[in-house]
Amino acid sequence: MKNLEKLSEKLTVWVGTPASIVTHTILFISIFSLRFIGVSNDDILLILTTAVSLEAIYLAIFIQMTINKNRESLAGVEKDIDDIQENVEDLTDDVKEISDDYIEDDEDEDKIVVSIEEIRASLEKLSKDITKLHQVK
């Protein structure tokens, strides 16, 4: 099955090349040249019609096989993109969480600084009060 898929891809690519045009031109000239060796016009047209019809059928099948394979690949890529988007959303949430934690830590630090200043002020007041008490005795 894999070999048939590879063949369908190669043929689909080959049909769109200048070599394909040259090959088809030579084939059609050869079929029309059968008249020179005594083949009737009706037989030539029958051969040509049959060859062109078969070629069109097989090319359509090969092209459809290639499209189906590409569709499967695109489905895989779509899934990968969805996974990446989920990861980005998770990372965005993590960054927001870290930012919020940083802001909270910064606020806590400000509270600690204020508390230390209050303690220092209280200690200075106590120290003055103790000094006054010692002076009174």
Backbone bond lengths (Angstrom), bond angles and torsions (degrees), N, CA, C in turn:
res aa  C-N    CA-C-N  psi(-1)  N-CA   C-N-CA  omega(-1)  CA-C   N-CA-C  phi
1 M - - - 1.456 - - 1.531 110.67 -
2 K 1.332 116.09 -39.70 1.466 119.86 179.63 1.528 110.64 -62.20
3 N 1.348 116.62 -39.30 1.464 119.84 -179.81 1.521 110.51 -63.72
4 L 1.332 116.84 -38.94 1.456 120.83 178.91 1.528 110.53 -66.54
5 E 1.330 116.85 -38.11 1.466 120.46 177.22 1.524 110.71 -64.97
6 K 1.332 116.58 -42.21 1.470 119.98 178.19 1.522 110.34 -63.70
7 L 1.347 116.05 -42.10 1.461 120.59 178.68 1.521 110.38 -61.70
8 S 1.330 116.85 -43.14 1.467 119.67 -179.51 1.522 111.14 -63.18
9 E 1.332 117.13 -39.39 1.470 120.02 177.44 1.522 111.06 -64.06
10 K 1.342 116.01 -46.51 1.466 120.06 -178.37 1.524 110.98 -63.04
11 L 1.344 117.02 -42.93 1.463 119.78 179.92 1.523 111.48 -66.28
12 T 1.321 116.37 -40.42 1.462 119.85 179.12 1.526 110.73 -61.93
13 V 1.311 116.59 -40.84 1.472 120.50 177.76 1.524 109.95 -69.50
14 W 1.345 116.65 -42.12 1.464 121.16 -175.74 1.527 111.97 -64.79
15 V 1.342 117.75 -34.90 1.466 120.75 -177.23 1.529 110.80 -59.92
16 G 1.292 118.23 -29.05 1.463 121.22 -178.46 1.519 114.23 -90.10
17 T 1.326 118.63 18.51 1.468 120.78 -177.28 1.524 111.08 -110.01
18 P 1.343 116.98 160.81 1.468 120.47 175.20 1.536 112.20 -59.89
19 A 1.318 117.66 -32.09 1.469 120.38 178.69 1.525 110.53 -60.93
20 S 1.309 117.19 -35.14 1.464 121.27 178.01 1.524 110.81 -65.87
21 I 1.314 116.75 -41.93 1.473 120.53 178.33 1.521 110.02 -62.03
22 V 1.309 117.03 -45.81 1.469 121.27 -179.79 1.527 109.92 -62.49
23 T 1.319 117.29 -46.22 1.466 121.35 -179.49 1.528 111.07 -60.43
24 H 1.319 117.15 -46.01 1.467 120.40 179.83 1.530 111.47 -65.29
25 T 1.318 116.34 -39.88 1.468 119.61 178.27 1.522 110.35 -61.58
26 I 1.320 117.22 -45.97 1.476 121.20 178.61 1.528 110.20 -62.22
27 L 1.327 116.96 -42.08 1.469 121.18 179.05 1.527 111.14 -60.99
28 F 1.330 117.85 -46.52 1.467 120.62 -179.15 1.526 111.57 -67.15
29 I 1.322 117.00 -40.10 1.471 120.02 177.14 1.525 109.52 -62.68
30 S 1.332 116.31 -41.08 1.474 120.27 179.08 1.524 111.08 -62.34
31 I 1.329 116.50 -42.46 1.472 119.53 -179.82 1.526 110.36 -64.78
32 F 1.339 117.68 -43.60 1.471 119.77 178.64 1.526 111.35 -68.68
33 S 1.327 117.37 -26.25 1.475 121.26 178.89 1.529 112.17 -71.75
34 L 1.312 117.74 -13.46 1.465 120.71 178.01 1.538 111.20 -60.11
35 R 1.323 117.37 -22.00 1.472 121.97 178.27 1.519 110.65 -61.51
36 F 1.339 115.95 -33.18 1.466 119.62 -177.04 1.528 112.33 -73.08
37 I 1.326 117.02 -15.82 1.470 118.70 177.76 1.534 111.28 -105.97
38 G 1.350 115.77 17.05 1.453 120.39 171.32 1.509 116.58 97.24
39 V 1.323 119.54 7.44 1.465 121.38 178.13 1.528 107.77 -81.25
40 S 1.329 117.01 134.55 1.470 120.75 -176.59 1.529 110.95 -70.41
41 N 1.341 114.82 158.19 1.470 120.73 179.62 1.524 110.88 -60.26
42 D 1.331 117.23 -39.28 1.465 120.18 179.58 1.526 111.07 -62.36
43 D 1.337 116.60 -42.62 1.465 120.13 178.96 1.530 111.24 -66.53
44 I 1.336 115.89 -39.07 1.478 119.91 178.28 1.526 109.86 -61.96
45 L 1.335 116.81 -46.52 1.461 120.32 179.93 1.529 111.11 -64.99
46 L 1.340 116.65 -35.83 1.458 120.50 176.91 1.530 110.58 -64.52
47 I 1.334 116.79 -45.39 1.472 121.40 178.41 1.529 110.03 -62.61
48 L 1.331 115.94 -46.23 1.466 120.90 -178.63 1.531 110.68 -62.44
49 T 1.323 116.82 -46.98 1.464 120.74 -179.55 1.527 111.02 -62.04
50 T 1.320 116.52 -43.36 1.461 120.63 179.38 1.527 110.87 -63.90
51 A 1.332 116.67 -46.10 1.469 120.80 -178.84 1.525 111.08 -62.50
52 V 1.332 116.38 -45.51 1.465 120.31 -178.57 1.531 110.30 -66.18
53 S 1.326 117.37 -41.12 1.470 120.72 179.48 1.523 111.06 -63.60
54 L 1.335 116.78 -46.73 1.465 119.89 179.02 1.525 111.34 -62.53
55 E 1.324 115.67 -41.66 1.467 119.31 179.28 1.528 110.27 -62.22
56 A 1.326 117.12 -43.65 1.465 120.57 -179.71 1.528 111.00 -63.18
57 I 1.325 116.38 -41.35 1.468 120.10 179.39 1.524 110.52 -62.55
58 Y 1.334 116.34 -49.31 1.469 119.23 -178.20 1.526 112.03 -66.85
59 L 1.327 117.20 -39.02 1.468 119.02 177.47 1.524 110.65 -62.88
60 A 1.328 116.69 -41.34 1.468 119.78 178.84 1.527 110.32 -61.71
61 I 1.329 116.82 -41.67 1.469 120.41 178.80 1.525 110.51 -64.23
62 F 1.337 116.97 -46.08 1.467 120.09 -179.36 1.523 111.50 -64.29
63 I 1.319 116.65 -40.39 1.466 120.05 179.11 1.526 109.84 -64.48
64 Q 1.338 116.96 -42.20 1.466 120.00 178.79 1.523 111.29 -63.90
65 M 1.334 117.08 -38.44 1.473 120.17 177.33 1.525 110.23 -61.88
66 T 1.328 116.31 -42.59 1.465 120.79 179.38 1.527 110.39 -64.49
67 I 1.327 116.44 -42.17 1.470 120.54 178.52 1.524 110.30 -61.73
68 N 1.331 116.40 -44.31 1.469 119.97 179.79 1.522 111.45 -61.50
69 K 1.334 116.37 -41.92 1.468 119.82 179.51 1.531 110.38 -64.59
70 N 1.338 115.85 -42.63 1.465 119.51 179.14 1.524 111.01 -65.15
71 R 1.333 116.39 -35.69 1.465 120.46 178.43 1.526 109.92 -63.22
72 E 1.337 117.27 -41.59 1.464 120.80 177.76 1.528 110.63 -62.86
73 S 1.335 115.69 -41.84 1.468 119.51 178.64 1.522 110.45 -63.07
74 L 1.337 116.38 -41.99 1.459 120.31 179.91 1.526 111.13 -65.10
75 A 1.326 116.75 -35.56 1.466 119.57 177.60 1.529 109.76 -63.30
76 G 1.337 116.76 -40.37 1.463 120.53 176.83 1.517 111.67 -63.66
77 V 1.331 116.22 -41.74 1.467 121.00 179.09 1.528 109.71 -65.21
78 E 1.341 116.90 -40.85 1.458 120.76 177.98 1.524 111.26 -58.95
79 K 1.331 116.07 -43.64 1.467 120.73 178.71 1.524 110.20 -62.38
80 D 1.336 116.31 -42.66 1.466 120.06 178.22 1.526 110.78 -61.39
81 I 1.331 116.66 -41.23 1.468 120.72 179.52 1.525 109.96 -63.65
82 D 1.337 116.55 -42.67 1.468 119.71 177.74 1.527 111.15 -60.73
83 D 1.333 116.32 -42.55 1.470 120.33 178.15 1.526 110.93 -61.92
84 I 1.322 116.48 -43.29 1.470 120.99 179.61 1.526 109.93 -63.31
85 Q 1.348 116.88 -41.98 1.464 119.54 179.01 1.531 111.08 -62.37
86 E 1.331 116.13 -40.59 1.466 119.29 176.35 1.525 110.87 -60.86
87 N 1.339 116.07 -43.99 1.466 120.24 179.23 1.521 111.02 -61.90
88 V 1.329 116.86 -40.96 1.467 120.74 179.46 1.528 109.59 -63.96
89 E 1.341 116.30 -42.52 1.467 119.13 178.11 1.527 111.00 -62.16
90 D 1.339 116.26 -42.43 1.466 119.96 177.89 1.526 110.81 -61.70
91 L 1.336 116.43 -43.54 1.466 120.23 179.07 1.523 111.00 -64.14
92 T 1.328 116.63 -39.38 1.464 120.69 178.37 1.525 109.96 -61.70
93 D 1.334 116.01 -43.96 1.467 119.77 177.49 1.527 110.92 -61.90
94 D 1.339 116.59 -42.31 1.467 120.81 179.30 1.522 111.18 -62.23
95 V 1.332 116.75 -43.36 1.472 120.77 179.64 1.523 109.70 -63.32
96 K 1.336 117.25 -42.50 1.462 120.47 178.66 1.530 110.33 -62.06
97 E 1.332 115.50 -42.86 1.466 120.41 179.18 1.530 110.97 -61.37
98 I 1.330 116.04 -44.95 1.467 120.70 179.48 1.528 109.99 -63.39
99 S 1.331 116.67 -41.34 1.467 120.37 178.66 1.523 110.39 -62.06
100 D 1.337 115.89 -44.41 1.466 119.42 178.87 1.525 110.74 -61.90
101 D 1.343 116.42 -43.03 1.469 120.38 177.77 1.523 110.84 -60.95
102 Y 1.338 116.56 -41.19 1.461 120.95 179.89 1.526 109.99 -62.91
103 I 1.329 115.75 -43.44 1.467 119.52 179.71 1.528 109.72 -63.69
104 E 1.347 116.58 -43.25 1.467 120.05 178.04 1.525 110.66 -61.58
105 D 1.343 116.44 -43.84 1.467 120.01 178.99 1.520 110.57 -61.76
106 D 1.330 116.02 -40.01 1.460 120.73 179.43 1.531 109.81 -64.12
107 E 1.339 116.64 -41.54 1.462 120.47 177.90 1.529 110.44 -65.52
108 D 1.349 116.17 -41.41 1.470 120.13 177.76 1.523 110.43 -61.48
109 E 1.332 115.98 -40.27 1.467 120.40 179.26 1.522 109.93 -62.65
110 D 1.334 116.97 -42.00 1.465 120.41 177.86 1.528 110.61 -61.74
111 K 1.342 116.63 -40.48 1.467 120.76 178.84 1.523 110.50 -64.28
112 I 1.336 116.12 -40.40 1.469 120.08 179.18 1.520 110.09 -63.45
113 V 1.339 116.72 -43.49 1.467 120.45 179.25 1.528 109.42 -61.07
114 V 1.335 116.71 -43.50 1.465 120.24 178.90 1.525 109.66 -63.54
115 S 1.335 117.06 -43.42 1.474 120.88 179.65 1.522 110.73 -61.91
116 I 1.321 117.43 -43.19 1.470 121.11 178.72 1.518 109.96 -62.09
117 E 1.311 117.61 -41.57 1.466 120.74 179.00 1.524 110.59 -65.06
118 E 1.349 115.94 -39.19 1.471 119.20 177.61 1.528 110.49 -64.94
119 I 1.339 116.00 -41.86 1.471 120.27 178.63 1.522 109.86 -63.42
120 R 1.340 116.98 -43.20 1.465 120.94 179.43 1.537 110.04 -61.32
121 A 1.332 115.32 -43.62 1.468 118.76 179.31 1.528 110.35 -63.66
122 S 1.338 115.65 -42.17 1.472 119.68 178.89 1.521 110.44 -63.63
123 L 1.354 116.66 -42.00 1.468 120.35 178.61 1.524 111.04 -63.05
124 E 1.304 116.73 -41.86 1.471 119.83 179.11 1.528 110.10 -62.56
125 K 1.333 114.92 -42.16 1.467 118.90 178.92 1.527 110.37 -63.96
126 L 1.360 115.88 -44.89 1.465 119.64 177.92 1.526 110.92 -61.71
127 S 1.315 115.27 -41.83 1.458 119.71 179.76 1.526 110.23 -61.30
128 K 1.300 117.23 -42.36 1.466 120.78 178.26 1.526 110.26 -64.82
129 D 1.359 114.15 -41.88 1.470 118.05 179.39 1.529 110.76 -63.18
130 I 1.345 116.62 -41.15 1.467 120.44 178.88 1.525 109.65 -64.73
131 T 1.329 115.05 -42.64 1.459 118.96 178.53 1.526 109.99 -60.72
132 K 1.290 117.87 -42.45 1.462 121.73 178.58 1.529 110.14 -63.41
133 L 1.331 115.60 -42.39 1.466 119.17 179.43 1.525 110.94 -62.62
134 H 1.323 117.21 -40.83 1.461 120.15 177.85 1.528 111.16 -65.53
135 Q 1.275 115.74 -36.13 1.460 118.92 -179.39 1.534 110.78 -71.01
136 V 1.316 115.77 -32.57 1.459 120.01 -179.56 1.528 109.42 -70.26
137 K 1.272 120.97 -34.43 1.456 123.76 -178.01 1.463 109.22 -74.82
